[in-house]
Amino acid sequence: MKEKIKKYIGEIMIIAGSGLFSYNVFDFSYRAFGKGGLLKMPGTAELEGIAYYYSSNSLILISIGVMLIVGGILIIRNKNYGRQN
């Protein structure tokens, strides 16, 4: 079992990184403003809209996902480079 994990560690990292990245990219939050007075300024028309944002945890997990993907690609490239020589 340990040999198979060691053999396919690059592929495992890419799959885990892709899942982590995808899940957190679509885990954004939003806040509606207007009609309730969040951005009501005196002397101007009332603004309405929606603001989309990511929580700090989502940003960290997106970064970790990208690092796993890149690390997996580099491991696979180094394995293939070693086979050619």
DANOR-V56017 format. One record per helix or strand. SS is the DSSP state (H for helix, E for strand). FROM is the first residue (numbers start at 1). TO is the last residue. If there is no record, write none. Layout:
# DANOR-V56017
ss: (SS,SS)
from: (FROM,FROM)
to: (TO,TO)
This chain:
# DANOR-V56017
ss: (H,H,E,E,H)
from: (2,9,29,49,56)
to: (7,25,33,53,84)
